[in-house]
Amino acid sequence: MSPLTVVLIVIAVAMLAAVIALYFVGKKAQKRQEEQNEQLAATAQTVSMLIIDKKKMRLKDSGLPAVVIEQSPKMLRRSKLPIVKAKIGPKVMTLICDASIYDSIPVKKEVKAVVSGLYITEVKGLRGPIENKDEKKKNEEFANLDERFLETPSLALEQCKVSVDRMAVYTRDNILRALATLGNYSKEEYAKIEQVEQLIDRYEENVTEYLHKIMTHSLLEKDGEEANKLLYCIRDFERISDHACNIVEQAEKIEKAGEVWPEKTVEQLQEYAGEVGKIVTMTAEAFVEEDPERIHEIEEKEDHIDEVNKKIKKQNMKRMKKEKCAPAIGIFINELSINFERVADHCENIAISLGESSEA
C-alpha cells in the first residue's frame, strides 16, 4: 500500500469528530443520518486490512487521536464506541466501525473495508461475503426477545426479565472472576472477562432497544413501572461489568509491576474484595429471585463497604506519607478502591429499584 493511501485513510481528524457526533445523533433523527452518510460517502475508499482486535470501548479509552476525543461532546466521551484495531499496510491503526457491522467483523482475518477517515462503514471478505458466526450467536442469545410478543406488552416484559436475569448472572460471574485475578492474574482470565463484558454490552443494547419498543404501546401502570425498573437495572448491571474490566486491568498492572506488597495490605485488600463479591452476589440473587427481603441486606452491606473503603484509603495515605510502601502500590490500592466502591453503589441502585417496584 502506498503512503498516499495511508494518509488518505487518516484524513481530517477534525472532521472525524463531527462524524462521530453525527453518528450518534443520526440514531435519533433520520435527517441527520442522511447528512452523515453523505459526508462519509464523499471520503470513502476501499482498502485491505488485517483485523487485529475489536472491542466496544469508551472514547477516552479507545486510543483514538487526542484531538478527536477533545473535540467530541462530553456526553459522548463516556459512551461506548465499536473500536477496531487493524493493520493497514505497515501501519497499525485504531478505527471506529459502524455499529450495524460490528458483529460481522472477523478478528485475525484480512478483509476489504470501506473506510472514511477513521470510520469503517462496510466490510467484506477478500473472496466474497463474510460468514457471520457472531450474528448467529447473537440471534440465539436473544431469541426470546421476539417481536411477536410486543402485541402483548406483559408477555414481552416477561421475556425482558428473563434476559436481564441472565445479564445479572453474567455480571456476577464476571465480577467474581475479576476479583479472583488479584494475586492470581492470567491472560486467559483477562480474555474471558473481556469476552463476557462484550456479551453484557450486547444485552444492554438489545434489551434496552426491546424495552423501548414495548414502551411505544399502551401500558398498564404496573407494566410501565416494570419497564422503567428493568431499564435502570440494565444500566447498573452493565456499569458493574465495566468495573470488572477495570479491576482485571489493575490486576495486570500489578502483575507487571512486580512490587512486594506488605502482608497486612494484601489481607485488607482481600477482605475488601470479598465484601464486594458478596454484595454483587446478593444483588444478582435478589434481582433474579425478585426477593424484596434482601434489599435491606444489600443496603447494609453497601454501608459496610463504605466504611471499609474509608478505612483502607486512610491507611493507604498514611503508608504513602511514611513511605512504608512503594508509590505504585498506593496508586493500585486507590484505583481498586474507587472501582470497588462504585460497584457497591451500583448494587445499591439496583436494590433501590427493586424496593420501589415491590412498593408499587
Contacts in CASP RR format, 6 or more apart in sequence:
PFRMAT RR
TARGET T0000
AUTHOR 0000-0000-0000
METHOD contacts of the structure
MODEL  1
MSPLTVVLIVIAVAMLAAVIALYFVGKKAQKRQEEQNEQLAATAQTVSML
IIDKKKMRLKDSGLPAVVIEQSPKMLRRSKLPIVKAKIGPKVMTLICDAS
IYDSIPVKKEVKAVVSGLYITEVKGLRGPIENKDEKKKNEEFANLDERFL
ETPSLALEQCKVSVDRMAVYTRDNILRALATLGNYSKEEYAKIEQVEQLI
DRYEENVTEYLHKIMTHSLLEKDGEEANKLLYCIRDFERISDHACNIVEQ
AEKIEKAGEVWPEKTVEQLQEYAGEVGKIVTMTAEAFVEEDPERIHEIEE
KEDHIDEVNKKIKKQNMKRMKKEKCAPAIGIFINELSINFERVADHCENI
AISLGESSEA
1 47 0 8 1.000
1 48 0 8 1.000
1 88 0 8 1.000
1 89 0 8 1.000
1 90 0 8 1.000
5 45 0 8 1.000
5 47 0 8 1.000
6 88 0 8 1.000
6 89 0 8 1.000
6 91 0 8 1.000
8 45 0 8 1.000
8 117 0 8 1.000
9 45 0 8 1.000
9 47 0 8 1.000
9 88 0 8 1.000
9 93 0 8 1.000
9 115 0 8 1.000
9 117 0 8 1.000
9 118 0 8 1.000
10 93 0 8 1.000
10 117 0 8 1.000
10 118 0 8 1.000
11 43 0 8 1.000
11 117 0 8 1.000
12 43 0 8 1.000
12 117 0 8 1.000
13 65 0 8 1.000
13 67 0 8 1.000
13 68 0 8 1.000
13 118 0 8 1.000
14 67 0 8 1.000
14 71 0 8 1.000
15 39 0 8 1.000
15 43 0 8 1.000
15 117 0 8 1.000
16 68 0 8 1.000
16 96 0 8 1.000
16 117 0 8 1.000
16 118 0 8 1.000
16 119 0 8 1.000
17 67 0 8 1.000
17 68 0 8 1.000
17 71 0 8 1.000
17 72 0 8 1.000
18 39 0 8 1.000
19 36 0 8 1.000
19 39 0 8 1.000
19 40 0 8 1.000
19 116 0 8 1.000
19 117 0 8 1.000
19 119 0 8 1.000
20 59 0 8 1.000
20 68 0 8 1.000
20 72 0 8 1.000
20 76 0 8 1.000
20 81 0 8 1.000
20 96 0 8 1.000
20 119 0 8 1.000
21 72 0 8 1.000
21 73 0 8 1.000
21 76 0 8 1.000
22 32 0 8 1.000
22 33 0 8 1.000
22 35 0 8 1.000
22 36 0 8 1.000
22 39 0 8 1.000
23 36 0 8 1.000
23 98 0 8 1.000
23 119 0 8 1.000
24 76 0 8 1.000
24 79 0 8 1.000
25 32 0 8 1.000
25 36 0 8 1.000
26 32 0 8 1.000
26 33 0 8 1.000
26 36 0 8 1.000
27 33 0 8 1.000
39 116 0 8 1.000
40 116 0 8 1.000
40 119 0 8 1.000
40 121 0 8 1.000
41 116 0 8 1.000
42 116 0 8 1.000
43 116 0 8 1.000
43 117 0 8 1.000
44 114 0 8 1.000
44 115 0 8 1.000
44 116 0 8 1.000
44 121 0 8 1.000
45 114 0 8 1.000
45 115 0 8 1.000
45 116 0 8 1.000
46 112 0 8 1.000
46 113 0 8 1.000
46 114 0 8 1.000
46 115 0 8 1.000
47 88 0 8 1.000
47 112 0 8 1.000
47 113 0 8 1.000
47 115 0 8 1.000
48 88 0 8 1.000
48 110 0 8 1.000
48 111 0 8 1.000
48 112 0 8 1.000
48 113 0 8 1.000
48 126 0 8 1.000
49 86 0 8 1.000
49 87 0 8 1.000
49 88 0 8 1.000
49 89 0 8 1.000
49 110 0 8 1.000
49 111 0 8 1.000
49 113 0 8 1.000
50 86 0 8 1.000
50 87 0 8 1.000
50 88 0 8 1.000
50 108 0 8 1.000
50 109 0 8 1.000
50 110 0 8 1.000
51 84 0 8 1.000
51 85 0 8 1.000
51 86 0 8 1.000
51 105 0 8 1.000
51 106 0 8 1.000
51 107 0 8 1.000
51 108 0 8 1.000
51 109 0 8 1.000
51 110 0 8 1.000
51 111 0 8 1.000
52 85 0 8 1.000
52 86 0 8 1.000
52 87 0 8 1.000
52 92 0 8 1.000
52 107 0 8 1.000
52 108 0 8 1.000
53 84 0 8 1.000
53 85 0 8 1.000
53 107 0 8 1.000
54 82 0 8 1.000
54 83 0 8 1.000
54 84 0 8 1.000
54 85 0 8 1.000
54 97 0 8 1.000
54 102 0 8 1.000
54 105 0 8 1.000
54 107 0 8 1.000
55 83 0 8 1.000
55 194 0 8 1.000
55 198 0 8 1.000
56 80 0 8 1.000
56 81 0 8 1.000
56 82 0 8 1.000
56 83 0 8 1.000
56 102 0 8 1.000
56 198 0 8 1.000
56 201 0 8 1.000
57 80 0 8 1.000
57 81 0 8 1.000
57 83 0 8 1.000
58 77 0 8 1.000
58 78 0 8 1.000
58 79 0 8 1.000
58 80 0 8 1.000
58 81 0 8 1.000
59 68 0 8 1.000
59 69 0 8 1.000
59 72 0 8 1.000
59 76 0 8 1.000
59 77 0 8 1.000
59 78 0 8 1.000
59 79 0 8 1.000
59 81 0 8 1.000
60 69 0 8 1.000
60 77 0 8 1.000
60 78 0 8 1.000
62 69 0 8 1.000
62 81 0 8 1.000
62 83 0 8 1.000
62 94 0 8 1.000
62 96 0 8 1.000
63 83 0 8 1.000
63 94 0 8 1.000
64 83 0 8 1.000
64 94 0 8 1.000
64 96 0 8 1.000
64 118 0 8 1.000
68 118 0 8 1.000
69 77 0 8 1.000
80 201 0 8 1.000
81 96 0 8 1.000
82 96 0 8 1.000
82 97 0 8 1.000
82 98 0 8 1.000
82 99 0 8 1.000
82 102 0 8 1.000
83 94 0 8 1.000
83 95 0 8 1.000
83 96 0 8 1.000
83 97 0 8 1.000
84 94 0 8 1.000
84 95 0 8 1.000
84 96 0 8 1.000
84 97 0 8 1.000
84 105 0 8 1.000
84 120 0 8 1.000
85 92 0 8 1.000
85 93 0 8 1.000
85 94 0 8 1.000
85 95 0 8 1.000
86 92 0 8 1.000
86 93 0 8 1.000
86 95 0 8 1.000
86 113 0 8 1.000
87 93 0 8 1.000
93 118 0 8 1.000
94 118 0 8 1.000
95 115 0 8 1.000
95 118 0 8 1.000
95 119 0 8 1.000
95 120 0 8 1.000
96 118 0 8 1.000
96 119 0 8 1.000
96 120 0 8 1.000
97 105 0 8 1.000
97 119 0 8 1.000
97 120 0 8 1.000
97 121 0 8 1.000
97 123 0 8 1.000
98 119 0 8 1.000
98 120 0 8 1.000
98 121 0 8 1.000
98 122 0 8 1.000
101 120 0 8 1.000
101 121 0 8 1.000
101 122 0 8 1.000
101 123 0 8 1.000
103 132 0 8 1.000
103 134 0 8 1.000
103 135 0 8 1.000
103 138 0 8 1.000
104 123 0 8 1.000
104 130 0 8 1.000
104 132 0 8 1.000
104 134 0 8 1.000
104 135 0 8 1.000
105 111 0 8 1.000
105 120 0 8 1.000
105 123 0 8 1.000
105 130 0 8 1.000
106 130 0 8 1.000
109 125 0 8 1.000
110 125 0 8 1.000
110 126 0 8 1.000
111 123 0 8 1.000
111 124 0 8 1.000
111 125 0 8 1.000
111 126 0 8 1.000
111 130 0 8 1.000
112 123 0 8 1.000
112 124 0 8 1.000
112 125 0 8 1.000
112 126 0 8 1.000
113 120 0 8 1.000
113 122 0 8 1.000
113 123 0 8 1.000
113 124 0 8 1.000
114 120 0 8 1.000
114 121 0 8 1.000
114 122 0 8 1.000
114 123 0 8 1.000
115 121 0 8 1.000
123 130 0 8 1.000
124 130 0 8 1.000
138 202 0 8 1.000
138 206 0 8 1.000
141 199 0 8 1.000
141 202 0 8 1.000
142 163 0 8 1.000
142 202 0 8 1.000
142 206 0 8 1.000
142 207 0 8 1.000
144 159 0 8 1.000
144 162 0 8 1.000
144 163 0 8 1.000
145 159 0 8 1.000
145 160 0 8 1.000
145 163 0 8 1.000
145 206 0 8 1.000
145 207 0 8 1.000
145 210 0 8 1.000
146 159 0 8 1.000
147 213 0 8 1.000
149 155 0 8 1.000
149 156 0 8 1.000
149 159 0 8 1.000
150 156 0 8 1.000
150 213 0 8 1.000
150 214 0 8 1.000
150 217 0 8 1.000
153 214 0 8 1.000
153 217 0 8 1.000
153 218 0 8 1.000
153 219 0 8 1.000
153 220 0 8 1.000
153 223 0 8 1.000
154 220 0 8 1.000
154 223 0 8 1.000
156 210 0 8 1.000
156 213 0 8 1.000
156 214 0 8 1.000
157 214 0 8 1.000
157 223 0 8 1.000
157 226 0 8 1.000
157 227 0 8 1.000
157 230 0 8 1.000
159 210 0 8 1.000
160 207 0 8 1.000
160 210 0 8 1.000
160 211 0 8 1.000
160 214 0 8 1.000
160 227 0 8 1.000
160 230 0 8 1.000
161 226 0 8 1.000
161 230 0 8 1.000
163 203 0 8 1.000
163 206 0 8 1.000
163 207 0 8 1.000
163 210 0 8 1.000
164 203 0 8 1.000
164 207 0 8 1.000
164 230 0 8 1.000
164 233 0 8 1.000
164 234 0 8 1.000
164 237 0 8 1.000
164 287 0 8 1.000
165 287 0 8 1.000
165 288 0 8 1.000
166 203 0 8 1.000
167 200 0 8 1.000
167 203 0 8 1.000
167 204 0 8 1.000
167 207 0 8 1.000
167 234 0 8 1.000
167 237 0 8 1.000
167 238 0 8 1.000
168 233 0 8 1.000
168 237 0 8 1.000
168 283 0 8 1.000
168 284 0 8 1.000
168 287 0 8 1.000
168 288 0 8 1.000
169 284 0 8 1.000
169 288 0 8 1.000
170 196 0 8 1.000
170 199 0 8 1.000
170 200 0 8 1.000
170 203 0 8 1.000
170 241 0 8 1.000
171 200 0 8 1.000
171 237 0 8 1.000
171 238 0 8 1.000
171 240 0 8 1.000
171 241 0 8 1.000
171 244 0 8 1.000
171 280 0 8 1.000
171 284 0 8 1.000
172 280 0 8 1.000
172 281 0 8 1.000
172 283 0 8 1.000
172 284 0 8 1.000
173 196 0 8 1.000
174 193 0 8 1.000
174 196 0 8 1.000
174 197 0 8 1.000
174 200 0 8 1.000
174 241 0 8 1.000
174 244 0 8 1.000
175 240 0 8 1.000
175 241 0 8 1.000
175 243 0 8 1.000
175 244 0 8 1.000
175 247 0 8 1.000
175 276 0 8 1.000
175 277 0 8 1.000
175 280 0 8 1.000
175 343 0 8 1.000
176 277 0 8 1.000
176 280 0 8 1.000
176 281 0 8 1.000
177 189 0 8 1.000
177 192 0 8 1.000
177 193 0 8 1.000
177 196 0 8 1.000
177 244 0 8 1.000
177 248 0 8 1.000
178 193 0 8 1.000
178 243 0 8 1.000
178 244 0 8 1.000
178 245 0 8 1.000
178 247 0 8 1.000
178 248 0 8 1.000
178 251 0 8 1.000
179 247 0 8 1.000
179 273 0 8 1.000
179 274 0 8 1.000
179 276 0 8 1.000
179 277 0 8 1.000
180 189 0 8 1.000
181 189 0 8 1.000
181 190 0 8 1.000
181 193 0 8 1.000
181 247 0 8 1.000
181 248 0 8 1.000
181 251 0 8 1.000
181 252 0 8 1.000
182 247 0 8 1.000
182 250 0 8 1.000
182 251 0 8 1.000
182 254 0 8 1.000
182 269 0 8 1.000
182 270 0 8 1.000
182 273 0 8 1.000
182 336 0 8 1.000
183 251 0 8 1.000
183 254 0 8 1.000
183 255 0 8 1.000
185 248 0 8 1.000
185 251 0 8 1.000
185 252 0 8 1.000
185 254 0 8 1.000
185 255 0 8 1.000
189 248 0 8 1.000
190 248 0 8 1.000
190 251 0 8 1.000
190 252 0 8 1.000
193 244 0 8 1.000
193 245 0 8 1.000
193 248 0 8 1.000
194 245 0 8 1.000
194 248 0 8 1.000
196 241 0 8 1.000
196 244 0 8 1.000
197 241 0 8 1.000
197 242 0 8 1.000
197 244 0 8 1.000
197 245 0 8 1.000
200 237 0 8 1.000
200 238 0 8 1.000
200 241 0 8 1.000
201 238 0 8 1.000
201 241 0 8 1.000
203 234 0 8 1.000
203 238 0 8 1.000
204 234 0 8 1.000
204 235 0 8 1.000
204 237 0 8 1.000
204 238 0 8 1.000
207 230 0 8 1.000
207 234 0 8 1.000
208 231 0 8 1.000
208 234 0 8 1.000
211 227 0 8 1.000
211 230 0 8 1.000
211 231 0 8 1.000
211 234 0 8 1.000
214 223 0 8 1.000
214 227 0 8 1.000
215 224 0 8 1.000
215 227 0 8 1.000
219 227 0 8 1.000
222 360 0 8 1.000
225 356 0 8 1.000
225 357 0 8 1.000
225 360 0 8 1.000
226 357 0 8 1.000
229 353 0 8 1.000
229 354 0 8 1.000
229 356 0 8 1.000
229 357 0 8 1.000
232 349 0 8 1.000
232 350 0 8 1.000
232 353 0 8 1.000
233 287 0 8 1.000
233 350 0 8 1.000
233 353 0 8 1.000
233 354 0 8 1.000
236 346 0 8 1.000
236 347 0 8 1.000
236 349 0 8 1.000
236 350 0 8 1.000
236 353 0 8 1.000
237 346 0 8 1.000
237 350 0 8 1.000
239 342 0 8 1.000
239 346 0 8 1.000
240 280 0 8 1.000
240 343 0 8 1.000
240 346 0 8 1.000
240 347 0 8 1.000
243 339 0 8 1.000
243 342 0 8 1.000
243 343 0 8 1.000
243 346 0 8 1.000
246 335 0 8 1.000
246 339 0 8 1.000
247 336 0 8 1.000
247 339 0 8 1.000
250 332 0 8 1.000
250 335 0 8 1.000
250 336 0 8 1.000
250 339 0 8 1.000
253 332 0 8 1.000
254 332 0 8 1.000
257 328 0 8 1.000
257 332 0 8 1.000
259 326 0 8 1.000
259 328 0 8 1.000
259 329 0 8 1.000
260 326 0 8 1.000
261 325 0 8 1.000
261 329 0 8 1.000
262 319 0 8 1.000
262 324 0 8 1.000
262 325 0 8 1.000
262 329 0 8 1.000
265 319 0 8 1.000
265 325 0 8 1.000
265 329 0 8 1.000
265 333 0 8 1.000
268 312 0 8 1.000
268 315 0 8 1.000
269 312 0 8 1.000
269 333 0 8 1.000
269 336 0 8 1.000
271 308 0 8 1.000
272 305 0 8 1.000
272 308 0 8 1.000
272 309 0 8 1.000
272 312 0 8 1.000
272 336 0 8 1.000
272 337 0 8 1.000
272 340 0 8 1.000
273 336 0 8 1.000
273 340 0 8 1.000
275 301 0 8 1.000
275 304 0 8 1.000
275 305 0 8 1.000
275 308 0 8 1.000
276 305 0 8 1.000
276 340 0 8 1.000
276 343 0 8 1.000
276 344 0 8 1.000
278 301 0 8 1.000
279 298 0 8 1.000
279 301 0 8 1.000
279 302 0 8 1.000
279 305 0 8 1.000
279 343 0 8 1.000
279 344 0 8 1.000
279 347 0 8 1.000
280 343 0 8 1.000
280 347 0 8 1.000
282 294 0 8 1.000
282 297 0 8 1.000
282 298 0 8 1.000
282 301 0 8 1.000
282 347 0 8 1.000
283 298 0 8 1.000
283 347 0 8 1.000
283 350 0 8 1.000
283 351 0 8 1.000
285 291 0 8 1.000
285 294 0 8 1.000
286 292 0 8 1.000
286 294 0 8 1.000
286 295 0 8 1.000
286 298 0 8 1.000
286 350 0 8 1.000
286 351 0 8 1.000
286 354 0 8 1.000
287 350 0 8 1.000
287 354 0 8 1.000
290 354 0 8 1.000
292 354 0 8 1.000
292 355 0 8 1.000
292 358 0 8 1.000
294 351 0 8 1.000
295 351 0 8 1.000
295 352 0 8 1.000
295 354 0 8 1.000
295 355 0 8 1.000
295 358 0 8 1.000
298 347 0 8 1.000
298 348 0 8 1.000
298 350 0 8 1.000
298 351 0 8 1.000
299 348 0 8 1.000
299 351 0 8 1.000
301 344 0 8 1.000
301 347 0 8 1.000
302 344 0 8 1.000
302 345 0 8 1.000
302 347 0 8 1.000
302 348 0 8 1.000
302 351 0 8 1.000
305 340 0 8 1.000
305 341 0 8 1.000
305 344 0 8 1.000
306 341 0 8 1.000
306 344 0 8 1.000
309 337 0 8 1.000
309 340 0 8 1.000
309 341 0 8 1.000
312 333 0 8 1.000
312 337 0 8 1.000
313 333 0 8 1.000
313 334 0 8 1.000
313 337 0 8 1.000
316 330 0 8 1.000
316 333 0 8 1.000
316 334 0 8 1.000
316 337 0 8 1.000
318 324 0 8 1.000
319 325 0 8 1.000
319 330 0 8 1.000
320 327 0 8 1.000
320 330 0 8 1.000
END
